[in-house]
Amino acid sequence: GHLRHPKTYATQDFGSLTEIVATYLETAMGRKRPERVVLAVAGPLVDGEIELTNIDWRISEGELVGAFEFEKVRLLNDFGAQALAAPHLPADTLRRIGPDLRPSPTCPIVVVGAGTGFGVAGLVRSDRGDLVLQAEGGHAAFAPSDDVEIEIFRILKARFGRVSIERILSGAGMVDLYGALCEMAGETPHLTTGQAITTSKDPQALATVARFCAILGSVAGDIALTYGARGGVYVAGGIAPQILEPLMQGDFRARFEAKGRMSSYIADIPTTLIT
């Protein structure tokens, strides 16, 4: 298949997701209205309703059916949609991180990714089709792996009270990680966005990106263990393709595999970047 009528809308220009759907239908589709609609949304799905995590909006399947007279509406978590897509992505959109391993085709797949937040979803494979497991794993607790990360944890805990994975592995999290590393080095942070950090040659910025990749590898390995994801782990999200070289050359894969007694189990799992 191919994309038709793609449009991008800035959330700050609208009051609700319903407004965006109405605008899209009017400007992109005209008189042709789809009977069935699937929306992938960044937030937890509960009883056919999603409350967006990073903007104060709520949307429900029933509301969309009522507003637009669709025959059927299905809401998905955005990473649930990524998980469903992962086995079908063409080879030129993928880059293997680490060894070129053969995944087990009947075992679960996991997709993780950092962007505005940190997304996690699983995919269970079976003869009757794929079943997506939509989760909020990005809000699980961050687990430090060495003395540097224990200090990062201490600094962020003092600021936020609780340190989740998303507090570090996200655009805002990268800025906070950079600030913590600057504080540890006795320097004043001067970069204020994730984009600035990923493109800077400043030593603390380079250290931030390297540490970000290492923590991402550690988290991806933890989630692979949790899901038993011997079908492979896919790294999605907006940040990873911007840090391609440190992701490929740095500690991501070593930290992915560094799981003590379970290291041999996880060493067989392929890790793949969705570019």
C-alpha positions in Angstrom: 0.0 0.0 0.0 0.9 3.7 -0.2 0.0 6.8 1.7 -2.7 9.0 0.1 -3.6 12.5 1.2 -1.0 12.9 4.0 -1.4 16.1 6.0 0.4 17.5 9.0 -1.3 19.7 11.6 0.2 21.6 14.6 -1.8 20.8 17.8 -1.4 24.4 19.0 -3.5 25.6 16.1 -6.5 23.5 17.2 -8.7 23.0 20.3 -9.2 19.3 20.1 -8.4 16.2 18.0 -12.0 16.2 16.8 -11.3 19.6 15.2 -8.3 18.2 13.4 -10.3 15.3 12.1 -13.0 17.6 10.8 -10.4 19.8 9.1 -8.7 16.8 7.5 -12.0 15.4 6.2 -13.0 18.8 4.8 -9.7 19.7 3.1 -8.2 16.4 2.2 -11.1 14.1 1.4 -14.0 16.4 0.3 -17.2 14.4 -0.2 -15.5 11.1 0.1 -15.8 10.0 3.7 -14.3 6.7 5.1 -16.7 4.3 6.7 -14.0 2.9 9.0 -11.3 4.9 10.8 -8.3 3.9 12.8 -6.4 6.6 14.8 -3.0 6.0 16.4 -2.7 8.4 19.3 0.1 9.1 21.8 -1.5 8.1 25.1 -2.9 5.1 27.1 -6.0 3.4 25.7 -8.7 2.6 28.3 -12.2 1.4 27.4 -12.1 2.9 23.9 -10.8 6.3 25.1 -7.4 7.9 25.0 -6.2 10.8 27.1 -3.2 12.2 25.3 0.0 12.2 27.4 1.7 15.4 26.4 -1.4 17.6 25.6 -4.6 18.1 27.6 -6.9 16.4 25.1 -9.1 13.4 25.4 -10.7 11.4 22.5 -13.1 8.5 22.4 -14.3 6.0 19.7 -17.9 6.8 20.6 -17.4 10.5 20.3 -15.9 10.2 16.8 -18.7 7.9 15.6 -21.2 10.4 16.9 -19.5 13.5 15.5 -18.8 12.1 12.0 -21.2 9.2 11.6 -18.4 6.7 10.9 -19.5 3.1 10.7 -16.6 2.0 13.0 -13.7 3.7 14.8 -10.8 2.1 16.4 -8.2 4.0 18.6 -4.7 2.6 18.9 -1.8 3.8 21.0 0.8 5.2 18.6 3.3 2.5 19.5 0.7 -0.2 19.1 0.4 0.9 15.5 4.3 0.8 15.2 4.3 -2.7 16.5 1.6 -3.8 14.0 3.7 -2.2 11.2 7.1 -3.5 12.3 7.0 -7.0 10.5 5.8 -5.4 7.3 8.3 -2.6 6.9 10.5 -2.6 3.7 14.2 -3.3 4.2 15.3 0.2 3.0 13.5 1.6 6.1 15.5 -0.5 8.6 19.1 -0.6 9.9 20.4 -3.5 12.0 22.1 -2.4 15.3 24.7 -4.9 16.3 25.0 -8.4 14.9 22.8 -9.6 12.0 20.8 -12.2 13.9 17.9 -14.3 12.7 14.7 -13.5 14.7 12.4 -16.3 15.9 9.4 -15.8 13.6 6.8 -17.1 16.1 8.1 -15.2 19.2 6.9 -11.7 20.3 8.3 -8.5 18.9 8.8 -5.3 20.8 8.9 -1.7 19.6 10.4 1.0 21.8 11.2 4.6 20.9 12.1 8.1 22.2 10.4 11.2 20.9 8.1 13.6 22.7 7.8 10.8 25.2 9.0 7.1 25.4 6.8 4.5 23.7 6.6 0.8 24.2 4.4 -1.9 22.6 4.6 -5.6 21.9 3.3 -7.9 19.2 2.4 -11.5 19.8 2.6 -13.7 16.7 0.2 -16.6 16.2 -1.4 -18.7 13.5 -4.6 -16.6 13.9 -2.8 -13.4 13.3 -0.8 -10.7 15.2 -2.1 -9.4 18.6 -0.8 -6.0 19.7 0.0 -5.4 23.4 -0.4 -1.7 24.0 1.5 -0.6 27.1 2.8 2.4 29.0 6.3 1.0 29.6 7.9 4.4 29.2 6.5 5.4 32.6 8.2 2.4 34.4 11.0 3.4 36.7 14.5 4.2 35.4 17.1 1.7 36.7 20.7 3.1 36.9 23.5 0.8 35.7 26.6 2.5 37.0 27.9 5.2 39.4 27.3 8.0 36.8 23.7 6.9 36.3 23.2 6.7 40.1 24.2 10.3 40.3 22.0 11.2 37.3 19.1 9.5 39.1 19.9 11.4 42.4 19.8 14.8 40.6 16.6 14.0 38.7 14.9 12.5 41.7 15.5 15.7 43.7 13.9 17.6 40.8 11.0 15.4 39.9 10.4 13.1 42.9 10.1 10.0 40.6 12.4 9.2 37.7 10.7 7.2 35.0 12.3 6.0 31.7 10.6 8.8 29.9 12.3 11.4 32.2 15.5 10.6 30.4 14.6 8.9 27.1 12.6 11.7 25.4 13.3 15.1 23.9 12.8 16.9 27.2 14.6 14.0 29.0 17.7 14.6 26.9 17.8 18.2 28.0 17.5 17.1 31.6 20.2 14.4 31.1 22.5 17.1 29.6 21.8 19.4 32.6 22.6 16.6 35.1 25.9 15.8 33.3 26.8 19.5 33.2 26.1 19.7 37.0 28.3 16.7 37.7 31.1 18.3 35.6 30.7 21.7 37.4 29.6 23.4 34.2 26.7 25.6 33.3 24.3 24.1 30.7 23.8 26.3 27.6 21.9 24.1 25.2 18.2 24.1 25.7 16.7 21.6 23.2 17.3 18.0 22.2 18.0 19.1 18.6 20.7 21.5 19.8 22.3 18.7 21.9 22.3 16.1 19.1 24.0 18.5 16.7 26.5 20.1 19.1 30.2 19.1 19.3 30.3 20.4 22.9 31.9 17.7 25.1 29.0 17.5 27.5 26.6 17.3 24.6 28.6 14.4 23.1 28.6 12.7 26.5 24.8 13.2 26.7 24.2 11.5 23.4 26.5 8.7 24.2 24.9 8.2 27.6 21.4 8.4 26.0 22.3 5.6 23.6 23.7 3.5 26.4 20.5 3.9 28.6 18.3 3.3 25.5 20.2 0.0 25.0 19.8 -1.0 28.7 16.0 -0.2 28.7 15.5 -2.0 25.3 17.1 -5.1 26.8 15.0 -4.9 30.0 11.8 -4.6 27.9 13.0 -7.5 25.6 13.3 -9.6 28.8 9.9 -8.6 30.1 8.1 -9.4 26.8 10.3 -12.4 25.9 10.8 -10.6 22.6 12.9 -13.2 20.7 11.2 -12.1 17.5 13.3 -8.9 17.7 13.4 -5.4 19.2 12.7 -2.4 16.9 13.8 1.1 17.9 11.4 3.7 16.6 10.7 7.3 17.5 12.0 10.7 16.2 15.3 10.9 18.1 17.1 7.6 17.2 17.5 8.4 13.4 19.1 11.8 14.4 21.8 10.0 16.5 22.5 7.2 14.0 26.3 7.0 14.3 26.5 7.0 18.2 23.6 4.5 18.2 25.4 2.1 15.9 29.0 2.6 17.2 28.4 3.3 20.9 27.3 1.2 23.9 23.6 0.6 22.8 24.2 -3.1 21.9 26.6 -3.9 24.7 24.2 -2.5 27.3 21.3 -4.3 25.6 23.1 -7.6 26.1 24.5 -6.8 29.6 21.9 -8.8 31.5 23.9 -11.0 33.9 22.7 -14.6 33.9 20.3 -13.8 31.0 23.0 -12.3 28.7 23.1 -15.4 26.5 19.3 -15.4 26.1 19.2 -11.8 25.0 22.4 -11.9 22.9 20.3 -13.9 20.3 17.7 -11.1 19.9 18.2 -8.8 16.9 17.9 -5.0 17.4 16.7 -3.0 14.4 16.4 0.8 13.9 13.3 2.0 12.0 14.7 5.0 10.1 
